[in-house]
Amino acid sequence: MTGFQIREQIDKNNAKINQSFRPEVFVLDTKVAELIQENRLLRKQCEHKFENGICVYCDYEEGSI
């Protein structure tokens, strides 16, 4: 995947996560957990381009573990 494709997919996943977010519920929805895991995997394959310490494609913070 290109950096732009990774950015697009992470944005889609984050939109789905935000749609299902309910502050009154404290249990992690399994679909949300899957989307978060997918974002992690996308970040691993990203060829990071950092601006101000954050990757423009995947939001990875420079120097994060």
C-alpha positions in Angstrom: 0.0 0.0 0.0 1.2 3.5 -0.7 1.3 6.1 2.1 -1.8 7.8 0.6 -3.7 4.5 0.6 -2.7 3.9 4.2 -3.9 7.5 5.1 -7.2 6.8 3.4 -7.8 3.5 5.2 -6.8 4.8 8.6 -9.2 7.8 8.1 -12.1 5.4 7.2 -11.3 3.2 10.2 -11.2 6.3 12.5 -14.5 7.5 11.2 -16.1 4.2 11.9 -14.6 4.2 15.4 -15.9 7.7 16.1 -19.4 6.8 14.8 -19.6 3.9 17.2 -18.1 5.8 20.2 -20.5 6.2 23.1 -19.1 7.9 26.2 -21.6 6.3 28.4 -20.4 2.8 27.5 -17.1 1.7 29.0 -16.7 -1.7 27.2 -14.6 -1.9 24.0 -16.7 -2.9 21.1 -15.1 -5.9 19.2 -15.5 -4.1 15.9 -13.7 -1.1 17.3 -11.0 -3.3 18.6 -10.6 -4.9 15.1 -10.3 -1.4 13.5 -7.7 -0.3 16.0 -5.7 -3.5 15.3 -6.0 -2.9 11.6 -4.6 0.7 12.1 -1.7 -0.8 14.0 -0.9 -3.2 11.2 -1.2 -0.3 8.6 1.3 1.7 10.7 3.8 -1.2 10.6 3.8 -1.3 6.8 3.9 2.5 6.4 7.0 4.2 5.0 6.7 7.1 7.4 7.1 10.7 6.3 7.4 12.8 9.5 6.3 16.4 9.8 6.5 17.9 13.3 7.2 14.5 14.7 4.0 12.9 13.3 3.7 10.7 10.2 1.5 12.4 7.6 0.2 9.1 6.4 -0.5 7.1 9.6 -0.3 9.5 12.5 2.6 7.5 14.0 4.6 9.6 16.5 8.3 9.7 15.8 10.2 7.7 18.5 7.1 5.8 19.7 7.4 2.2 20.7 
